[in-house]
Amino acid sequence: MTITTRFAPSPTGALHLGHAFSAIQSHDRARDAGGRFLLRIEDIDGTRSRPEHVQGIVDDLRWLGLAWHGDPLFQSTRLDAYQAALDSLQGQGLLYRCFCTRAEIAQSLSAPHGAAPVYPGTCRRLNLGERDGTPFAWRIDMAKAVALVGPLGWQDEIAGPQRADPSRHGDVVLARKDAPASYHLAVVVDDAFQQVSHVVRGADLSEATHVHVLLQRLLGLPTPVYRHHALLTDADGTRLAKRNGAPTLGSLRDRGMDGKMLADDLRAGRLPIGFALPNA
């Protein structure tokens, strides 16, 4: 089997060291096995995606010395595929319209201490005639979907065999009011389309995999092998992220840093002063 991996950033901001670490892990997993490394631009959020960020992603990856097979795949060209997936799920009687605003959802959510709150299903039995013409999102009836497919799981190259429990995420959104597909739906459809055999991504996305393996089963798509790697942090243990002001790769390049040397340092477990590598 030819191993195929991918790096799939959203062009809503500049890449930072955490992105670099993940891209290198995905690139090297394929390279070391003589496989293919793909670049996918997840630009489905038309309100936040910017062309300049797309170019920045390409420039940053090349600066790191990473190369990918073929042209990047843009999610904005895949809308028909997402609609077909939604049609399939709707045909199975698994979707319902949700008219709730974010404020309404926030007011209705509750959860035990330490647990992530889930949508309470407010619109699941709504009389649709009452809301004609109102913008809506598509949610999956999670209880019905889980009952339909039975036990699920996946193989993680770091954590080992995993049992999926998508029910704990509740009736997740699969198409937003302002976007034709959610992350959950688009990533599953595109991984199958690109024949991605190994999904290499941060441990912060391991929870999403519970939903992804469910959608794969419902849509008749293969489940890849997953590799959820630990995350880079700063010296205080805070995860590197856009919202935390992590330094961008562009800013490091502007300082005169050598990108290929930085990539080799990341591979060897070294980081610029003030940052920390994970143990795995």
C-alpha positions in Angstrom: 0.0 0.0 0.0 1.3 3.5 -0.9 1.2 5.7 2.2 -0.5 9.1 1.5 -0.5 11.9 4.1 -1.6 15.5 3.9 -1.2 18.8 5.5 -4.5 20.8 5.5 -4.2 24.3 6.9 -7.0 26.9 6.8 -5.9 30.2 5.1 -7.3 32.3 8.0 -4.0 33.5 9.3 -0.2 32.9 9.1 1.4 29.6 9.9 3.4 29.3 13.2 5.8 26.8 14.7 3.1 24.5 15.7 1.9 24.2 12.1 5.5 23.7 11.0 5.9 20.8 13.5 2.7 19.1 12.2 3.5 19.7 8.5 7.0 18.2 9.0 5.5 15.1 10.8 3.1 14.5 8.0 5.6 15.1 5.3 8.2 12.8 6.9 5.7 10.0 7.6 5.1 9.8 3.8 8.7 10.5 2.7 10.2 7.8 4.9 7.8 5.2 3.5 8.3 6.3 -0.1 4.7 7.6 -0.2 2.9 10.8 -1.1 2.5 14.0 0.8 -0.4 16.3 -0.2 -1.3 19.9 0.5 -4.9 20.8 1.0 -6.2 24.3 1.6 -9.2 24.3 3.8 -10.8 27.5 2.5 -14.4 26.6 2.9 -14.9 29.5 5.4 -15.3 32.3 2.8 -15.7 35.0 5.4 -12.3 34.4 7.0 -10.1 32.8 4.2 -7.7 35.2 2.5 -5.7 34.7 -0.7 -2.6 36.3 0.9 -2.7 33.6 3.5 -2.7 30.9 0.9 0.4 32.3 -0.7 1.9 32.6 2.8 1.3 28.9 3.4 3.0 27.9 0.2 6.0 30.2 0.9 6.3 29.0 4.5 6.3 25.3 3.5 8.8 25.8 0.8 11.0 27.8 3.2 11.0 24.8 5.5 12.1 22.6 2.6 8.9 20.7 2.3 7.5 19.6 -1.1 4.2 18.1 -2.0 2.8 15.9 -4.8 0.7 17.7 -7.4 -1.2 20.9 -7.0 -2.9 21.9 -3.7 -6.6 20.9 -3.4 -8.9 23.8 -2.5 -12.0 22.9 -0.5 -13.8 25.7 -2.2 -13.8 23.6 -5.4 -15.4 20.7 -3.7 -18.8 22.0 -2.8 -20.7 19.6 -5.0 -19.0 16.7 -3.2 -20.1 18.0 0.2 -23.6 18.4 -1.0 -23.7 14.9 -2.2 -22.5 13.6 1.2 -25.3 15.7 2.9 -27.8 14.3 0.4 -26.7 10.8 1.3 -27.1 11.4 5.1 -30.4 13.1 4.5 -31.6 10.1 2.5 -30.8 8.0 5.5 -33.0 10.2 7.7 -30.1 11.3 9.8 -30.1 15.1 9.4 -32.4 17.8 10.7 -32.4 21.6 10.4 -31.2 23.7 13.3 -32.4 27.4 13.5 -30.8 28.2 16.8 -28.5 31.2 17.1 -25.2 30.9 19.0 -26.7 33.0 21.8 -29.7 30.6 22.1 -27.4 27.6 22.1 -25.2 29.1 24.8 -28.1 29.8 27.0 -29.4 26.2 26.7 -26.2 24.3 27.2 -25.2 22.6 30.4 -22.7 19.9 31.3 -21.2 18.2 34.3 -18.0 19.7 35.7 -15.1 18.9 33.3 -17.3 17.7 30.5 -17.8 19.4 27.1 -21.3 20.7 26.7 -23.3 19.2 23.8 -26.2 20.6 21.8 -29.5 19.6 23.6 -31.4 18.8 20.4 -33.7 21.9 20.6 -34.6 21.7 16.9 -34.7 17.9 16.5 -38.5 17.8 16.6 -39.3 21.3 15.4 -42.2 21.9 13.1 -40.4 23.2 10.0 -43.4 25.0 8.7 -43.0 27.5 11.5 -39.5 28.6 10.4 -39.7 28.7 6.6 -37.2 31.2 5.1 -35.1 31.3 8.3 -31.4 30.5 7.8 -30.5 27.1 9.3 -27.7 24.6 9.8 -27.8 20.9 9.2 -27.2 18.7 12.3 -26.9 15.0 12.5 -29.2 13.0 14.8 -26.3 11.4 16.7 -28.4 8.8 18.6 -30.0 7.6 15.4 -26.7 7.5 13.5 -24.9 5.6 16.3 -27.7 3.0 16.5 -27.5 2.5 12.8 -23.7 1.7 12.5 -22.9 0.0 15.8 -19.4 -0.2 17.4 -16.7 1.9 15.8 -13.0 2.5 16.2 -9.7 3.4 14.6 -6.0 2.7 14.8 -3.7 5.4 16.1 0.0 4.9 15.4 0.9 6.5 18.8 -2.0 5.7 21.1 -2.9 2.3 19.6 -6.4 0.9 18.9 -9.1 3.4 19.9 -12.8 2.8 20.5 -15.0 5.6 19.1 -17.7 7.3 21.1 -19.3 9.9 18.9 -22.3 10.2 21.1 -20.4 12.3 23.6 -20.2 15.1 20.9 -24.0 15.2 20.5 -25.8 16.4 17.3 -22.8 18.1 15.6 -23.3 20.6 12.8 -22.4 19.2 9.3 -23.3 22.3 7.3 -23.3 25.7 8.9 -25.7 28.6 8.1 -22.8 30.5 6.5 -20.8 27.6 5.0 -21.8 24.6 2.8 -20.1 22.1 5.1 -18.5 21.9 8.5 -15.0 20.8 9.2 -16.2 17.3 10.2 -17.9 16.6 6.9 -15.4 18.3 4.6 -12.4 16.6 6.0 -13.9 13.1 5.8 -15.0 13.6 2.2 -11.7 15.1 1.1 -9.5 12.5 2.8 -11.4 9.8 1.0 -11.2 11.7 -2.3 -7.5 12.2 -2.0 -7.0 8.6 -0.9 -5.3 9.7 2.3 -4.1 6.5 4.0 -2.6 8.1 7.1 -3.9 11.2 8.8 -1.1 12.9 10.8 -2.4 15.8 12.9 -2.2 17.3 16.4 -3.6 15.6 19.5 -6.0 18.5 19.9 -8.0 16.9 16.9 -8.1 13.4 18.4 -11.6 14.1 19.8 -12.9 15.0 16.3 -11.9 11.5 15.1 -14.8 10.1 17.1 -17.2 11.9 14.8 -15.1 11.3 11.6 -15.1 7.5 11.9 -18.9 7.6 12.3 -19.3 9.7 9.1 -16.9 7.5 7.2 -19.0 4.4 8.1 -22.3 6.2 7.2 -20.9 7.4 3.8 -19.2 4.1 2.9 -15.7 5.7 3.1 -12.5 4.1 4.3 -11.1 4.9 7.7 -7.4 6.0 7.5 -4.8 5.1 10.1 -4.4 8.1 12.4 -1.4 9.6 14.1 -2.2 12.3 16.7 1.1 13.8 17.7 1.6 15.9 20.8 1.6 19.7 20.5 4.3 22.3 20.7 4.1 24.6 23.7 5.9 27.8 24.9 8.2 27.7 27.9 5.2 28.1 30.2 3.5 25.0 28.7 0.9 27.0 26.7 0.0 25.5 23.4 1.2 27.4 20.3 -1.8 28.8 18.6 -2.9 31.8 16.6 -5.1 33.1 19.4 -2.1 32.8 21.8 0.1 35.0 19.7 2.5 32.3 18.6 5.3 33.7 16.4 4.6 33.2 12.7 6.9 31.4 10.3 7.0 34.6 8.2 8.3 36.6 11.2 11.0 34.0 11.8 12.0 34.1 8.1 12.1 37.9 8.3 14.5 37.6 11.2 16.9 35.7 8.9 16.3 32.3 10.3 17.1 29.4 7.9 13.9 27.4 7.3 15.5 24.1 6.4 17.7 24.3 9.5 14.6 25.1 11.6 12.9 22.0 10.1 15.9 19.8 10.9 16.0 21.2 14.5 12.3 20.3 14.9 13.1 16.8 13.7 16.0 16.5 16.1 14.0 17.8 19.1 15.4 21.3 19.2 13.5 24.6 19.2 14.3 28.3 19.5 14.8 29.5 23.0 11.4 30.0 24.8 9.6 27.0 23.3 9.2 23.4 24.2 8.9 20.2 22.2 6.5 17.5 23.3 7.7 14.1 24.5 5.9 12.3 21.6 
